[in-house]
Amino acid sequence: MIVLASQSGSRKAMLEAAGIPFEACPAKLDERAAEAALGTADPAAIAAALAVAKAQAVSADQTGRLVLGSDSLVQVAGQRFDKPRSRAAAADHLRFFSGKVMQLHSAAALVRDGQCVWQHSARADLQVLELSDDFIEEYLTHEWPEVSGCVGRLSHRGAGCAPVQGNRGRSIHGSGHAASCCAGRAARTWGNFGVTRPLPPSPYAEVIGDPIAHSKSPVIHGYWLEQLEIDGRYTAMHVRPEGLETYLEARREDPDWRGCNVTIPHKQAVIPLLDCVNPRAASIGAVNTIWRDGKGRLCGTNTDVDGVAEAIAGLNHNGCRAVVLGAGGAARSAFAHLAGLGCASAKVLARNQVRAAEALEDCGLAAQVLPFEGDTGAFAGAGLVINATQLGMQGQRSMPDFVLSEIAQTAGDCLVFDMVYAPLQTDLLSAAQRQGRQSVGGLIMLVGQARSAFARFFGATPPPDHDAKLYERLTG
């Protein structure tokens, strides 16, 4: 007889249904403290570690016996969700989940005398249906006691019904968490109540970063998957710096994973974790796209250069005088493209001037490095201004006033390109427009770099024919 490190009714039901004799003994574990000690935001790694920790906590008093621990975490649009503390919170969760893909990361572990003897982890993706407020209210009226039991759970127990239905209408009894959510169609009759449908295994890619909730990459790649009728998925994954290595180790073993886009702050930190980096990314010193090649190696490249090229395609490059703000990974893509154009003159405003000089040397661009402050004369007569910093991004510091005011010193036909795309209309773009300068927002670059990355992930290059509709979706 095994020991179940849980008092979960769903987990008990699963063991009973399988005919496995067990004794339930809840784990006395501070899960939040245990999670904090892990130093990772990767939900798969957290679920696996907590499953072991729960079993070990119970095993201390169960000499010689097998103890089963398990855990599940739910992530939607790059955000983690805990158990709802109230019915109102559960309703808020469901409104957020509506129409999105819910990722369930589950793990189980067997421990004997404190030693883990077996582990298993799995991920399930569930497409949440479009849920109206009336639907949510009626669902919670019937199911709130069950929904409150665990994160993401939409109970499979109802008034004589089985709302957990597979594609063929069969009941699915999962872990009692999001895997036990359901796939039926949302009908007004309670017997057919359903909130999710399981997604079959299919190729997928994702974008990783910290933060990541603002990312529009899932919208872009999702649109192209629809237009090209490709069986695949693209999601957002919140990965903190301390969890980057663990994330890549897990994805390396996932046969359905096709790669990921990399955003702030991982573009440089990821390089030593890869098996190979192509010459362009190596010279830039930053990677924004990772894919697995035919030999199973994790490879990195930089498609941001393609995005920069698309963003400033309308610029007259002859004798162009450029100003670049920043010296990080995004700035390096601008340096590389300007070097390829043979830019006549370039000036870089950077807080870390040593870092800027190193980046310029790596990218082969001759430029003057200036302190990030006003009255340097950098903007006088400039034909191109590129913001490659986070300044002006939602949640970040504002663009300094000196930059906004000195835009007036640029050439009359100057093009001002802001890599920031959230918000769409930044203070820098507004300042450029007030002075009658050309302005280009970060969405153009985002789409341009995404086009190259998509080809790596899914084997097809999205044509620009439908870009107008894509921009409508992105700005709607």
PAPA-726792 format. One line per 3 residues: number of its first residue (from 1); their letters; for each residue x, y, z of C-alpha. Coordinates in pm, 1 decimal. Each point is the difference from the previous one (the first is absolute). Layout:
PAPA-726792
NUM = A = X Y Z  ... .
This chain:
PAPA-726792
1 = MIV = 0.0 0.0 0.0  139.2 338.9 -98.4  -39.8 323.8 190.3 .
4 = LAS = -165.2 289.2 -182.2  151.2 332.0 109.9  -330.6 181.1 -47.1 .
7 = QSG = -359.2 17.3 118.4  -121.8 95.7 -346.8  -327.2 -169.3 -81.2 .
10 = SRK = 89.3 -11.9 -368.5  333.6 -169.9 59.5  -164.5 -251.9 231.2 .
13 = AML = -261.7 -70.8 -266.6  270.4 -59.7 -260.3  179.1 -258.3 215.2 .
16 = EAA = -328.0 -167.4 90.6  -99.6 -18.7 -365.6  336.7 -157.3 -80.6 .
19 = GIP = -44.2 -260.5 275.5  311.8 115.8 185.6  -25.3 -36.3 378.3 .
22 = FEA = 117.2 312.2 182.7  -3.3 191.8 323.6  -40.0 377.7 -17.1 .
25 = CPA = 227.9 217.4 208.8  12.4 373.4 -82.4  341.5 160.2 -34.6 .
28 = KLD = 84.7 269.7 252.1  191.4 220.5 -237.9  19.6 376.2 -49.6 .
31 = ERA = -31.9 -11.2 -378.0  67.6 370.9 -50.6  321.8 -17.8 200.8 .
34 = AEA = 106.6 -315.8 -183.0  -70.2 163.6 -335.3  191.8 315.2 94.6 .
37 = ALG = 301.8 -211.4 90.3  5.4 -153.9 -348.2  105.5 323.6 -169.3 .
40 = TAD = -191.6 -72.5 -322.1  -322.0 117.3 -163.0  -28.2 -298.3 -234.7 .
43 = PAA = -335.4 -162.0 88.5  111.8 -347.1 -111.7  304.1 13.8 226.7 .
46 = IAA = -205.5 135.0 291.3  -266.0 -271.5 -32.6  266.2 -272.4 -12.9 .
49 = ALA = 185.1 136.1 303.3  -316.1 43.6 207.9  -116.0 -352.9 -80.0 .
52 = VAK = 327.8 -134.7 140.3  -4.5 238.5 297.4  -351.8 -105.9 101.7 .
55 = AQA = 90.1 -367.0 -16.9  321.7 55.9 195.8  -185.4 192.6 269.9 .
58 = VSA = -231.6 -296.7 60.3  274.9 -259.4 -49.9  182.0 125.4 310.1 .
61 = DQT = -263.8 -177.3 214.3  -58.7 -298.5 -232.3  313.6 -214.8 24.7 .
64 = GRL = 38.6 -249.6 -282.4  -325.7 97.2 -172.4  -58.8 144.9 -344.7 .
67 = VLG = -146.8 349.7 14.8  -169.4 157.8 -303.0  21.4 376.2 -37.2 .
70 = SDS = -150.7 207.5 -278.4  -48.5 360.4 -104.5  -150.7 196.8 -287.2 .
73 = LVQ = 41.7 358.6 -112.9  -210.6 198.4 -243.8  132.9 268.2 -231.4 .
76 = VAG = -201.6 211.4 -243.4  149.9 264.4 -230.6  326.3 -12.8 190.9 .
79 = QRF = -162.4 53.2 341.8  -16.1 -247.0 290.8  -328.5 -53.5 177.9 .
82 = DKP = -48.5 -117.4 359.0  -313.8 -133.9 163.2  -278.0 261.2 -8.2 .
85 = RSR = -54.1 147.6 346.6  -360.2 87.4 -69.6  -277.5 -59.1 -247.2 .
88 = AAA = 60.2 349.0 -139.4  367.1 -87.6 -55.3  -102.2 -321.8 -176.4 .
91 = ADH = -225.8 202.1 -230.7  290.6 235.5 -76.6  218.3 -302.1 -82.1 .
94 = LRF = -258.5 -137.7 -241.4  -41.8 336.0 -173.4  375.8 14.8 -50.9 .
97 = FSG = 13.2 -362.4 -118.3  -279.7 54.0 -255.0  117.0 -82.1 -351.0 .
100 = KVM = 358.6 -66.5 106.6  216.2 -312.0 28.1  35.6 -129.4 354.6 .
103 = QLH = 325.2 -181.7 69.2  -5.2 -262.6 273.7  335.8 -115.2 133.6 .
106 = SAA = -39.3 -316.1 210.4  255.1 -211.1 182.8  4.1 -310.0 218.9 .
109 = ALV = 276.0 -158.2 206.4  52.4 -313.9 209.6  224.8 33.5 302.7 .
112 = RDG = 126.8 -266.1 241.8  191.8 96.9 314.8  55.1 349.1 -131.8 .
115 = QCV = 144.3 -112.8 -333.6  -185.4 61.0 -327.4  -24.2 -331.4 -187.6 .
118 = WQH = -228.7 107.8 -285.4  -119.1 322.4 -162.4  -225.0 93.8 -286.1 .
121 = SAR = -96.8 338.3 -144.3  -248.1 89.8 -271.8  -157.9 302.7 -157.4 .
124 = ADL = -351.9 29.0 -137.3  -130.3 288.1 -208.7  -370.8 77.0 19.0 .
127 = QVL = -182.4 242.1 -226.2  -242.3 200.3 212.2  -323.5 78.8 -177.0 .
130 = ELS = -138.9 352.9 -24.1  -180.8 46.2 332.8  -274.1 256.1 52.9 .
133 = DDF = -66.0 159.0 339.7  -334.7 -181.8 18.1  172.7 -331.1 -69.9 .
136 = IEE = 261.4 63.8 269.3  -261.6 97.8 256.8  -211.8 -310.5 -63.5 .
139 = YLT = 304.6 -225.4 -4.6  124.0 126.5 336.2  -349.9 -18.8 148.1 .
142 = HEW = 6.1 -375.7 -61.0  369.8 -72.2 46.8  156.4 253.8 238.0 .
145 = PEV = 76.0 -247.4 284.0  195.7 -216.3 -244.8  163.2 285.4 -189.9 .
148 = SGC = 132.1 145.3 327.0  193.0 -320.4 69.5  296.4 66.0 -225.4 .
151 = VGR = 149.2 229.2 -257.1  -158.2 -7.2 -345.5  -242.8 -272.1 95.1 .
154 = LSH = -334.5 -11.8 -174.4  -153.5 -299.6 172.3  -86.7 -321.8 -180.4 .
157 = RGA = -268.6 -69.0 258.2  -340.5 150.7 -60.8  -366.3 -62.4 30.0 .
160 = GCA = -5.0 -328.8 -182.4  236.5 122.3 -268.0  355.1 -38.9 -118.4 .
163 = PVQ = 113.1 341.2 -125.9  349.3 -138.6 -50.6  -25.7 -124.8 -354.4 .
166 = GNR = 259.1 -95.7 -257.1  -27.1 51.6 -371.1  -212.3 -313.7 -20.8 .
169 = GRS = -218.6 91.8 297.1  167.5 -236.4 246.3  50.6 111.7 357.8 .
172 = IHG = 355.1 86.6 92.8  98.3 -30.1 364.4  335.7 167.8 34.1 .
175 = SGH = 189.0 125.2 300.3  -290.6 201.6 128.9  155.0 322.6 -121.4 .
178 = AAS = -9.5 151.4 -346.4  38.6 -342.3 -156.9  -338.1 -76.6 149.9 .
181 = CCA = -142.9 302.0 -170.1  -227.4 -78.7 -279.6  -33.8 -4.2 -371.2 .
184 = GRA = -370.9 -5.6 -63.0  -183.2 275.8 -179.6  -141.4 278.4 215.9 .
187 = ART = -372.3 -68.3 -18.2  -281.4 137.9 212.0  -89.9 -350.4 119.7 .
190 = WGN = 210.0 -91.7 302.8  62.7 -350.1 -126.7  211.9 141.5 -283.6 .
193 = FGV = 173.6 270.9 200.5  360.3 32.2 -108.5  272.3 256.8 27.9 .
196 = TRP = 302.5 -139.9 -177.9  97.0 -254.0 -258.6  333.1 -182.4 5.9 .
199 = LPP = 247.8 78.3 -273.2  162.4 -301.5 -163.3  381.3 -10.2 -9.7 .
202 = SPY = 124.9 233.5 -270.6  313.0 197.9 -78.4  32.6 315.0 205.7 .
205 = AEV = 231.2 292.9 55.1  -6.1 278.8 255.9  152.5 328.2 111.1 .
208 = IGD = 188.6 26.0 328.9  91.6 304.4 204.3  -35.0 184.7 330.0 .
211 = PIA = -248.6 168.2 -17.0  -195.0 -171.8 -276.6  -372.8 72.8 49.2 .
214 = HSK = 24.0 302.4 -233.7  134.1 -204.5 -292.1  -190.2 10.9 -327.8 .
217 = SPV = 198.6 -286.0 -151.0  -276.9 -257.7 68.6  -243.8 216.3 -197.2 .
220 = IHG = 239.4 29.5 -295.3  97.1 -365.6 -22.3  -354.5 -114.3 75.3 .
223 = YWL = -127.0 211.0 -289.4  251.5 -150.9 -241.1  -78.4 -352.6 116.0 .
226 = EQL = -364.5 69.0 -81.8  71.8 160.1 -338.5  235.9 -278.0 -110.4 .
229 = EID = -221.3 -271.9 151.8  293.4 -150.5 190.0  -63.3 -242.2 284.9 .
232 = GRY = 192.1 171.1 277.5  -14.3 229.6 302.0  190.0 299.6 131.2 .
235 = TAM = -18.1 115.2 362.0  173.7 229.7 250.4  210.7 -136.1 286.0 .
238 = HVR = 117.2 205.3 296.0  360.2 -100.1 67.1  207.3 185.3 258.8 .
241 = PEG = 379.7 19.5 -34.3  58.8 -261.5 268.4  -229.9 -245.7 -180.4 .
244 = LET = 142.4 39.8 -350.8  227.6 -304.3 6.0  -270.0 -223.4 148.5 .
247 = YLE = -246.3 114.8 -264.9  234.2 -92.3 -286.3  83.0 -337.6 152.2 .
250 = ARR = -370.6 -84.9 17.1  -77.8 119.6 -353.0  295.4 -190.2 -144.0 .
253 = EDP = -180.3 -323.0 94.7  -342.2 103.4 -134.2  -53.4 -150.4 -348.6 .
256 = DWR = -281.8 244.7 -80.8  204.7 311.9 78.3  128.2 176.6 -310.4 .
259 = GCN = 178.5 290.4 164.1  -53.5 336.0 162.6  45.1 369.8 -43.5 .
262 = VTI = 210.9 165.1 266.4  -66.5 345.6 135.3  125.8 219.4 283.4 .
265 = PHK = 202.2 -83.9 209.7  122.5 -332.4 -147.5  144.9 89.6 -342.3 .
268 = QAV = 360.9 -12.7 114.9  -30.4 -229.5 301.3  -135.5 -283.1 -215.6 .
271 = IPL = 307.0 -26.8 -225.7  221.0 -222.6 223.2  -295.8 -237.2 49.8 .
274 = LDC = -29.0 -81.4 -373.0  179.7 -264.0 -205.0  66.6 229.9 -295.2 .
277 = VNP = -44.4 365.7 -90.4  8.6 117.0 -361.5  256.0 262.2 -109.6 .
280 = RAA = -247.9 288.8 -7.2  -113.6 -54.8 358.5  357.3 -64.9 111.8 .
283 = SIG = 120.6 329.8 -144.0  -292.9 188.2 150.1  38.3 -178.7 331.5 .
286 = AVN = -374.1 -48.1 41.4  -248.4 -276.8 -87.9  -371.2 55.6 -45.0 .
289 = TIW = -97.4 -329.0 -167.9  77.3 -356.1 110.4  -88.2 -313.9 -192.7 .
292 = RDG = 95.7 -366.1 4.9  179.0 -124.0 -309.5  -10.3 -344.4 -161.5 .
295 = KGR = 269.1 -125.1 235.0  -193.5 100.0 309.6  228.7 294.5 75.4 .
298 = LCG = -133.9 328.0 137.1  104.6 271.3 -243.9  -23.7 375.7 27.4 .
301 = TNT = -25.4 285.7 -246.8  -103.0 363.2 -0.5  -297.1 98.4 -213.6 .
304 = DVD = -23.7 345.0 160.4  230.0 120.8 -278.5  -269.1 -100.2 -250.4 .
307 = GVA = -252.3 192.4 208.9  215.3 314.9 2.1  40.7 -27.0 -376.3 .
310 = EAI = -376.4 -22.5 -48.4  -63.7 293.7 234.4  232.8 245.1 -175.6 .
313 = AGL = -45.3 -131.6 -353.0  -130.9 338.5 -119.6  309.1 190.9 113.4 .
316 = NHN = 241.0 159.5 -248.4  321.7 -160.1 120.6  238.2 211.1 -207.5 .
319 = GCR = 205.8 216.7 235.3  -232.2 -86.5 286.9  94.4 132.7 343.8 .
322 = AVV = -143.5 -223.5 272.4  -55.5 28.5 374.5  -59.0 -314.6 206.7 .
325 = LGA = -121.0 3.9 360.2  125.0 -298.0 201.2  270.2 -265.4 -10.6 .
328 = GGA = -174.8 -326.1 91.6  -108.2 -295.5 -208.7  -261.3 196.7 -195.9 .
331 = ARS = 251.0 276.2 -76.0  244.1 -257.1 -134.1  -248.9 -98.9 -269.5 .
334 = AFA = -18.6 365.9 -104.7  380.3 28.5 -1.2  30.4 -310.9 -218.7 .
337 = HLA = -252.8 127.3 -253.2  152.8 348.2 -15.9  343.8 -155.0 -50.4 .
340 = GLG = -137.2 -199.2 -291.9  -145.8 316.3 -155.0  330.1 180.9 21.6 .
343 = CAS = -148.4 277.6 213.6  195.0 324.8 -55.6  -11.4 114.3 362.7 .
346 = AKV = -136.6 -147.3 320.6  -21.3 116.6 358.8  -102.5 -211.8 295.4 .
349 = LAR = -142.6 134.4 324.5  56.0 -251.1 277.9  19.1 -1.8 377.9 .
352 = NQV = 269.3 -267.5 -14.6  242.2 137.9 -254.5  247.1 -287.3 37.0 .
355 = RAA = -272.6 -249.0 -79.1  -106.1 208.7 -299.8  355.2 11.2 -137.3 .
358 = EAL = 32.5 -377.8 32.1  -333.0 -53.2 -177.4  97.2 229.6 -284.8 .
361 = EDC = 329.8 -181.4 -47.1  -173.5 -338.9 0.2  -247.1 118.2 -265.1 .
364 = GLA = 257.7 176.0 -217.1  -157.5 347.1 20.8  216.8 307.6 34.3 .
367 = AQV = -184.3 244.4 223.1  53.1 266.6 261.7  -110.6 -98.9 349.8 .
370 = LPF = -152.7 279.0 207.1  -143.7 15.0 352.6  -375.4 -44.7 31.8 .
373 = EGD = -74.4 363.4 74.6  -109.0 318.7 -171.2  193.8 261.4 -195.4 .
376 = TGA = 246.5 -244.6 -156.4  -80.6 117.1 -351.1  -80.6 -357.4 -101.5 .
379 = FAG = -337.6 84.5 -157.7  113.7 297.0 -209.4  -75.6 -77.4 -365.5 .
382 = AGL = -64.0 -369.6 63.9  -193.9 -185.5 -268.7  -79.0 -305.2 213.0 .
385 = VIN = -73.6 -41.8 372.1  -44.6 -347.0 149.0  -111.7 -66.6 356.1 .
388 = ATQ = 135.3 -342.5 97.3  -72.1 35.0 372.4  -301.6 -86.7 218.3 .
391 = LGM = -58.6 367.6 70.9  -363.6 80.8 -66.3  -115.7 -361.3 25.5 .
394 = QGQ = -297.6 -79.6 220.5  125.6 -53.0 354.4  340.8 154.2 -73.7 .
397 = RSM = 142.0 348.8 41.8  -111.8 276.3 -233.8  211.9 131.7 -283.6 .
400 = PDF = 207.7 290.1 140.5  -117.4 350.8 -88.2  331.2 90.5 -163.2 .
403 = VLS = -51.3 -266.1 -267.5  -354.8 116.2 -72.4  104.8 362.1 -31.7 .
406 = EIA = 317.5 -58.2 -204.6  -192.6 -186.6 -270.6  -61.7 350.4 -132.6 .
409 = QTA = 371.1 20.2 -88.2  -18.2 -289.7 -246.9  -21.8 39.8 -378.1 .
412 = GDC = -342.3 81.6 -138.1  -31.7 -338.9 -170.3  131.9 -193.4 300.4 .
415 = LVF = -152.3 -340.1 73.8  -56.6 -73.0 370.1  -28.0 -370.4 76.5 .
418 = DMV = -104.0 -112.7 349.3  48.4 -372.5 63.6  -253.0 19.9 285.9 .
421 = YAP = -343.4 -129.7 -105.2  -190.2 9.2 329.5  -144.1 258.7 -2.5 .
424 = LQT = -42.4 34.5 -373.9  23.5 379.0 16.4  304.2 89.0 210.0 .
427 = DLL = 106.9 343.2 117.3  293.0 -17.1 -241.5  -225.7 -64.3 -299.7 .
430 = SAA = -230.4 281.6 109.1  295.4 237.8 26.4  114.2 -95.7 -350.3 .
433 = QRQ = -346.4 52.6 -144.2  -31.1 342.4 162.8  318.6 100.4 -180.9 .
436 = GRQ = -125.7 -138.0 -332.6  251.7 -284.1 -3.5  -65.6 -348.3 -135.8 .
439 = SVG = -78.1 -251.5 276.0  0.8 -378.8 16.9  -116.9 -201.5 300.2 .
442 = GLI = 134.6 -325.1 135.5  -276.3 -213.4 -152.1  166.1 18.8 -341.6 .
445 = MLV = 323.3 -142.5 138.7  -188.8 -255.3 207.1  -180.2 -133.5 -304.7 .
448 = GQA = 317.0 6.5 -210.1  206.8 -203.0 245.0  -294.6 -231.2 67.0 .
451 = RSA = -30.6 -83.7 -370.3  353.9 -143.5 -6.5  -48.0 -183.4 329.3 .
454 = FAR = -330.2 -152.7 -114.9  175.8 -154.9 -298.3  247.5 -165.2 237.4 .
457 = FFG = -274.0 -137.8 222.1  -263.5 -114.7 -247.0  181.0 -32.3 -334.4 .
460 = ATP = -192.3 268.7 -190.8  62.1 371.5 -48.7  -315.6 209.0 50.2 .
463 = PPD = -62.0 220.6 -306.4  -57.7 372.3 64.9  -328.4 -11.1 -193.0 .
466 = HDA = -212.4 -3.0 315.9  215.0 230.6 214.0  -264.2 275.1 -2.8 .
469 = KLY = -249.3 -231.3 169.8  268.8 -114.0 241.6  70.2 360.7 104.7 .
472 = ERL = -372.3 53.3 48.0  -6.6 -297.8 234.7  305.3 122.1 186.4 .
475 = TG = -134.0 350.4 48.4  -366.0 -89.5 53.0 .
